[in-house]
Amino acid sequence: AAVTDPREAVEAAIQSYARAMESRQIAEVRRAYPGIQPEQESQVAQTLRSMEQLKVTMRVVALNVAGSTATANVTGLYEFRSRDTRRDERLPVELIVTLESSAGGWVIRQIRNR
Protein backbone atom coordinates (compact mmCIF):
# COMPACT_ATOMS: atom_id res chain seq x y z
CA ALA A 1 0.00 0.00 0.00
CA ALA A 2 1.25 3.47 -0.88
CA VAL A 3 1.95 5.69 2.11
CA THR A 4 0.60 9.17 1.49
CA ASP A 5 2.47 12.15 2.86
CA PRO A 6 0.73 13.01 6.12
CA ARG A 7 1.77 16.65 5.91
CA GLU A 8 -1.34 17.65 3.93
CA ALA A 9 -3.65 15.89 6.38
CA VAL A 10 -1.85 17.42 9.37
CA GLU A 11 -2.05 20.86 7.74
CA ALA A 12 -5.77 20.33 7.15
CA ALA A 13 -6.35 19.43 10.82
CA ILE A 14 -4.47 22.53 11.96
CA GLN A 15 -6.34 24.78 9.52
CA SER A 16 -9.62 23.32 10.82
CA TYR A 17 -8.52 24.29 14.31
CA ALA A 18 -7.68 27.83 13.14
CA ARG A 19 -11.15 28.16 11.54
CA ALA A 20 -12.76 26.80 14.72
CA MET A 21 -10.97 29.43 16.80
CA GLU A 22 -12.16 32.13 14.37
CA SER A 23 -15.75 30.94 14.84
CA ARG A 24 -15.34 31.66 18.57
CA GLN A 25 -17.67 28.70 19.23
CA ILE A 26 -16.30 26.30 21.82
CA ALA A 27 -18.25 23.41 20.24
CA GLU A 28 -16.37 24.03 16.97
CA VAL A 29 -13.05 24.14 18.84
CA ARG A 30 -13.88 20.83 20.54
CA ARG A 31 -14.69 19.27 17.15
CA ALA A 32 -11.37 20.42 15.68
CA TYR A 33 -9.43 19.50 18.84
CA PRO A 34 -11.00 16.37 20.36
CA GLY A 35 -8.12 15.95 22.82
CA ILE A 36 -8.82 19.26 24.56
CA GLN A 37 -8.89 18.97 28.35
CA PRO A 38 -11.66 20.64 30.40
CA GLU A 39 -9.24 23.10 32.00
CA GLN A 40 -7.80 24.13 28.64
CA GLU A 41 -11.31 24.32 27.19
CA SER A 42 -12.46 26.83 29.82
CA GLN A 43 -9.29 28.88 29.26
CA VAL A 44 -9.92 28.94 25.50
CA ALA A 45 -13.60 29.85 26.02
CA GLN A 46 -12.59 32.73 28.29
CA THR A 47 -9.98 33.96 25.80
CA LEU A 48 -12.42 33.80 22.89
CA ARG A 49 -15.00 35.82 24.82
CA SER A 50 -12.49 38.68 25.07
CA MET A 51 -11.87 38.78 21.29
CA GLU A 52 -13.95 40.15 18.44
CA GLN A 53 -13.39 39.98 14.67
CA LEU A 54 -10.86 37.24 15.22
CA LYS A 55 -8.63 36.19 12.34
CA VAL A 56 -6.27 33.26 12.91
CA THR A 57 -3.31 32.35 10.70
CA MET A 58 -1.39 29.14 11.39
CA ARG A 59 1.56 27.58 9.62
CA VAL A 60 3.34 24.27 10.17
CA VAL A 61 7.06 25.07 10.31
CA ALA A 62 8.31 21.61 11.27
CA LEU A 63 6.71 18.18 11.26
CA ASN A 64 7.90 14.93 12.76
CA VAL A 65 5.90 11.78 12.03
CA ALA A 66 6.49 8.52 13.89
CA GLY A 67 4.02 5.84 12.89
CA SER A 68 0.52 6.99 13.82
CA THR A 69 1.72 10.00 15.83
CA ALA A 70 2.80 13.37 14.50
CA THR A 71 4.30 16.38 16.24
CA ALA A 72 4.01 19.73 14.47
CA ASN A 73 5.72 23.00 15.36
CA VAL A 74 3.25 25.69 14.44
CA THR A 75 3.61 29.44 14.30
CA GLY A 76 0.46 31.46 14.35
CA LEU A 77 -1.00 34.91 14.60
CA TYR A 78 -4.24 35.95 16.25
CA GLU A 79 -5.52 39.30 14.99
CA PHE A 80 -8.53 40.62 16.85
CA ARG A 81 -10.29 43.54 18.47
CA SER A 82 -10.08 43.40 22.25
CA ARG A 83 -13.46 43.69 23.94
CA ASP A 84 -11.77 45.26 26.96
CA THR A 85 -9.64 47.97 25.33
CA ARG A 86 -11.63 48.25 22.03
CA ARG A 87 -8.21 48.18 20.34
CA ASP A 88 -6.94 46.05 17.47
CA GLU A 89 -4.42 43.54 18.78
CA ARG A 90 -1.94 41.10 17.26
CA LEU A 91 -0.92 38.07 19.28
CA PRO A 92 1.80 35.80 17.84
CA VAL A 93 1.79 32.20 19.08
CA GLU A 94 4.22 29.30 18.87
CA LEU A 95 2.62 25.92 19.43
CA ILE A 96 3.55 22.27 19.61
CA VAL A 97 0.66 20.24 18.27
CA THR A 98 0.47 16.47 18.77
CA LEU A 99 -1.73 14.57 16.35
CA GLU A 100 -2.81 10.97 15.98
CA SER A 101 -3.72 9.15 12.81
CA SER A 102 -7.24 7.74 12.80
CA ALA A 103 -9.52 6.24 10.16
CA GLY A 104 -10.87 9.68 9.37
CA GLY A 105 -7.47 11.38 9.08
CA TRP A 106 -5.22 13.13 11.57
CA VAL A 107 -6.77 14.25 14.84
CA ILE A 108 -5.37 16.84 17.27
CA ARG A 109 -4.63 15.23 20.63
CA GLN A 110 -2.71 18.00 22.35
CA ILE A 111 -1.77 21.64 21.82
CA ARG A 112 0.73 23.36 24.04
CA ASN A 113 2.77 26.54 23.90
CA ARG A 114 6.32 26.16 22.70
Buried (B, 14 or more C-beta within 10 A) or exposed (E): EEEEEBBEBBBEBBBBBBBBBBBBEBEBBBBBBEBBEEEBBEEBEEBBEEBEEBEBBBBBEEBEBEEEEBBBBBBBBBBBBEEEEEEEEEBEBEBBBBBBBEEEBBBBBBBEEE
